[in-house]
Amino acid sequence: MPSPKTSESRPVLLGLPFDALTAEQALDRIFLFAAQGPGEEGCRCVATVNVDFIVNTWSPFRDLPRDPALAAILRRADLTVPDGMPLVWLSKLQGTPLPERVTGADLVPLIAERAAREGRKLFFLGGAEEYTRRAAELLTSRHPGLEIELDCPFVRLDAPDAEEKDRELCAKINASGAAILLVGFGNPKQELWLERNRRRLDCGVAMGVGGTFNFIAGAVKRAPRWMQRSGTEWIYRVFQEPGRLWKRYCVGLFQFNIMALRTVCNRPLPGGAELSPDGTGKGLQVTGKKRLCPEALETLLEYGKVRPVPVAGLTKRQLRQLRAAKLADLLER
């Protein structure tokens, strides 16, 4: 069984652990991974989670994940940051505040600037070739010495020759000598592709960046800073591409708000009930009858990464709390 807690607290929001880091701190962590090279599980993975990720992973009306594979991948990510103000607001309402929004669109230019200084090569994977190439050209012109290699293949995860194509693509990435891989397939394809190929990759860290290459290339304009800070950037995006984005944002935000309301009403209680090993080496034991404390949610998530966990002594209220927190799927039934 894993240790019940990591040395660093990771607040749990809607079934996922987040790192309470600023953008600069997240950047430091990414370059630490890049310097270390692959770990025991292969290339380290960074997830920038927004409302769309949450809605793709969970249903407001079910305890079990909408996409169990995606839920497991995001729970195992080596670094997870909130790419959206709704998640930052939810963290504060829940009593486990995250310091700020950390978006992929903001991180990639910072990564490029620092990679040029430190001599770390980047690999851009995915996106429309015209815009991915333009993004690479703009960044290399801004940061002399920056090296970027790219490839924009059409990837089908369920194609009959997917395994062979993955091997060829990973061999190309490895041959480039890149330390940092940025993947623009969109969620959930980029996370699923990274998970099944991370052990083949020699780079130290990889991050899914969605449509960030389009933003950098100028194909899609970002909202003004005041809209980004106020959490209304989605309105700007919908007006840009209403046919494609109205459902994603309007329906997605409605579903997210239902889940957020449930979790706030059942938020963890500082000084509340705790979870500790039950002595058998197989499960956990509840100590106390109050709502579970924030650390208890972290403990359950850490234990449940491998398999569902038996938890003895849960009250009905605590079980309701875990359902609202999107953690009930980790309980042994």
LINBEL-V444767 format. One line per field, one symbol per residue. ss: DSSP state (H for helix, E for strand, - for the rest). burial: # if it has 16 or more other ideal C-beta (glycine too) atoms within 10 Angstrom, else .. A space follows every 50 residues. Layout:
ss = ???
burial = ???
This chain:
ss = -----------EE--EE-----HHHHHHHHHHHHHH--E--E-EEEEEE- HHHHHHH----------HHHHHHHHH--EEEE--HHHHHHHHHH------ ---HHHHHHHHHHHHHHH---EEEEE--HHHHHHHHHHHHHH-----EEE E----------HHHHHHHHHHHHHHH---EEEEE----HHHHHHHHHHHH ----EEEE---HHHHHH-------HHHHHH--HHHHHHHH-HHHHHHHHH HHHHHHHHHHHHHHH-------EEEEE-----EEEEE----E-HHHHHHH HHH-----EEEE---HHHHHHHHH---HHHE--
burial = ...#.....############.#..##.###.##...#...######### ########.#....###..##.###.###############..#.#.#.# #########.##.###...########...######..##..#..##### .#..#..........#..##..#..#.########.#########.##.# #################..#.##....#....##..##......#..##. .##.##..##.##..####..####..#....####.#..########## ####....#.#..#...#.############..
